[in-house]
Amino acid sequence: MSLKALNIGDLFPNFEAQTNLGKIDFYDWMADSWAILFSHPADFTPVCTTELARVAQLIPEFQKRGIKPIALSCDTAESHNAWIEDIKSYGKLPSFDYPIIADDKRELAVKLNMLDKDELNAAGIPLTCRAVFVVDDKKKLRLSILYPATTGRNFDEILRVVDSLKLTQTKSVATPADWQPGGQCMVLPTVQAADVPQLFPDGVETIQVPSGKSYLRITAQPQN
């Protein structure tokens, strides 16, 4: 039976699973890190191969942010290990350094509501969609994205979102549309004018709008 839809801020459920690197307990595997769990329809498929290769190329970026990536595909661990050789070849990778969960019975895909009912395999069984779950070090869900099986993900965008999540959880800002690290941020509406000088020593600009309300306040990205 599947869980009810997970909401941002919910405790992400723990689970045990077999991977190409052996059996894991998800919480134990995470330890004190953040995690990105991303699912795939099947091994030896073209879009999935490009995605897993891209994540492997980005391992230094994930490590820099204190995040562990883990993939899931609805095939066996033995199949994963054979597929990894193709992924390494495609991505020109010397090694493949993160686990792929073996969900050949689709138990986790069902539990976490990761099935794409519009994409079926040869047996008429729904494929796993391209889900992305970002889980923080408190085991809370911080981001959830569902892509259809036919659309590959932009992992640079996922890293951008993680940068925003980590910034905004400690600073009194939000990141605007198309924000990139180092760019200007929006001061939260909850910040009182009297607190602005202390919180934002580089200054704040209030953008004038027809309503006359002073809610559009921009500032340089706060430093950690």
N, C-alpha and C positions, 0 to 999 in steps of 0.2 A: 504494500500500500504506500502511495506517495505521501509526502508531507504536504501540509498546506503551503502555499506560496511563502517563500522567505522574504521578509522585508528588511530594508536597510536598518541596521542596528540590532537585528535579531542575533541570538547566539547561533553560530553555524554548527550544525550537528556533527558530532564526532563519528568516525566509522573506522572499521578495519578493512583492509583490501590487499589483494595480491597485486604486485607490480613487477615490472621486468627486473627490478633490483631486490625483490623479495617482499615479504609481507610487512605492512606498515600499520600503525595506529596513527590516524591523521594528526591528532593533537600532539602525540609524542614526536612525530616527524617534524611538525612545525616548530616545536620548542618555543622559544621566545621571539620567533620571526613572524613577519607577515607571510601570507601565501596567496598565490594565484592558481586557482584550479580551473582548467579549461578543457572542455570535452570535444570529442571528435566522432564523426559518424562511423568510421571504419579504418582499419589498417590498409596499407597499399592503395590509398586513394590520392588523387593529385593535389587537391587543395590542402588536405591535412598534412601531406608531406612538406609543402611549402611553409605551412604554419609552424610545425615542430622544428624545422630547420631554422626558421627565423628566431624562435625563442632560444634555441641553442646558441645562436650568434649573439643574442642579447644577454646572455648569462652575466657578463661583467656589470651590465647596467642594473640587473635585478639585485646582484650581490651588493652593489653600491648603495642600494635603497633598503637593504635588509629584508629582501623578499625571496621566498623560495617558490619556483614554479613547479607545478605538477600537472601532467596531462591525464586524460581519461579517454580510452577508446574501447569499443565493444568487441574486443577480440582477446585472445589469451596472451599471457606473458611471453610464451614461446613465439607467438606471432609478432608481438612487439619487438622482440630482440632481432628477429629476422628483418623486420621493417626498418629498424634503426640503421641498418647498413645502407639502405636506400636513402634514408634521410641524411646520413653523413655524406654520402656521395653527392647528392643534390646540393647540399649546403656547403660542400667543400670543408667539412668539419673534421678536425683531428680526433674528436671524442664527442660523446653525447652524455651529458652530466646531470640529467634530472630524470625522475621516475615517470613512467606511464602506467596508470592504473589499468588492470585487466578487468573489464566489466562485461565479460562475454555473456553473462546471464542477464545483463541490463538491470541489475538490482539497484545500483547507485543512480543510474540514469532515470529510473522510475522514482526512486526515493526523493531525488532532488529536482524532479520535474524538468528533465533535460531532453525530452523526446520531441522530435519534429514530425507531427502527424501528417504533413504534406509530402514528406520524403520517405519512401518505403524501399526496403531491400527486395531481393528477388523472391523472398518468401512472404512478402507483404507485411513485414514487421517494420514499424516506424524506426527510422534512424535517429541517432542521437544528434541533437542540434549543436551548434557551436556556442555553448554557454561559457560565460566568464564570471567567476566569483572571486572577488578580492576579500580576503579575511585578514583582519588585523591581529596584533599580538595578544589581544584580549579575547580572541576567537569570535569576534563579532563581524557580521557581514557588512562591508563598507561599500561594495559596488556589485551590481548584477546586470549583465548584458546578455541578451539572447540573440544570436545571429542565426539565420536559416542555414541549412547544410550547404547550400550552394554559394555562400558568400564568405570569403576569407576575412579574417580579422586584421585590424591595423594595430600591431603591438606597440608601435611608437605612441599611438593615441592612448593605449592602456597605461604606458609608463607616464604619460603626461597627466592622466587622471590620478595616478598614485602620487605624483609630485604635488598635485593640488590637495589631495586628501591629507597628506602628511603636513603640508603647510597650514592648511586651514584648521587642523585640529589643535594647533598650539598658538596660532595668531588670530587676532580679531578681524579677519578678512575673509572675503570670498573671491573666487577667481572668475573673471568675466568670460564671455564668449571668445573662443579662439585664443585664450590665454596660453602663453608659453612660459616656462620657468625663467624668472628674471623680469617678467613683464609687470605692468601696473596691475594693482589689485583694487577691489572694491571694499570700502570700510563697511562692516556690518551695521545694519540699521539699529542694532541694540547698543552700539557704542555711543555714549553721551558726549556732547560737545566738550564738556569740561575734562574728559579723559583723553581727548585727541592728542594734545601736546606730549603727554607722557607715553602714550602707546605708539605714536607716529611722529618721531622727532624730525623726520624728513619733510613733514608737512602733508596736508590734505587739500585737494582741490574739490570744491563743490561745483558740479555742473548744473547750470541753470536750465530749467525746463518750464514749459507753459503752465504747469499746475502750480508752480511756485513752491513746491515741496523740495526740501533739501536732502533727499535720500540718495542721490547719485554722488557719492564721495569717492574719489580715487586717490590712491597713494602708491608710492614705490613699494615693491615687494619687501616686506619685513625680513630682516636677516635673522637666521637662527642663532 
